Amino acid sequence: MLIDSHAHLDFPQFDADREVVIARAREAGLIAIVNIGTSLSSSRATVALAEKYGFIYAAVGVHPHDAKTLTPDVMAELRTLARHPKVVAIGEIGLDYYRDLSPRDVQRQAFADQLALAAELMLPVVVHSREAHGDTLATLREWVGFSLGGGTEGSFPPGGGTEGGPGVLHSYSAGPERLEEVLGLGFSIGISGPVTFPKANRLRAVAAAVPLERLLVETDCPYLTPQVYRGRRNEPAYVQYVVEAVARARKMPAEAVAQATADNARRLFGILCR
Ligand code: NI
């Protein structure tokens, strides 16, 4: 039982063999894939994939790289898409000060606007943060506090039904030192392929330290391919290598990590799959 909590199967890297890749995911034991939009067109394609395949769920949102495309019209269509029954989150949203493909003030505005949309629709968020952890966490702290109207931090959503918390910091890269703060906000931690890399001791320390009920696994495919296939395209079936590396770091059986991370993804995203 496995769930890939973060995939980009709508990307052109899968145009030639998308159905085969999805079939391999099924054969590898995946019971769900959460496909994550990165732009308006990617969000539309993500919803279309979720309509076609029962075990694919959708997140819709505009990535910080594309923040400059988030016009009021785009925001209006995102709001409509987000009401689709297969949409389980807003994402991926956040801040990326490493590549700076949109101006930072524009990224911050797009992040804030989409967080507000998530609170309005009572959906969890899938957050991307790269070399922007201070600003990302300050924004999330304000959002969680505001959304709760001064209630207890970490018990999001406001009046909502999910017990899974406000969202996930996907492909977590903020180091062990920020873990306590992220967990204090109620967020889950998404661990991806780099946990398999020989030099990734800091990330393995994070994977070992996260409380089991806050741990998610993901591929972020087509990127971040695990060590065994490094240099090639990543795909959802390879989430098993992430699970194995996390299990070794935690000194637990891989089956227990697979089961717990699948349960966590179902709880966070409200997925009712078999
Ligand atoms: Ni991603």
Boltz pocket constraint, residues with backbone or C-beta under 6 A from the ligand:
constraints:
  - pocket:
      binder: B
      contacts: [[A, 6], [A, 8], [A, 36], [A, 92], [A, 220]]
      max_distance: 6.0
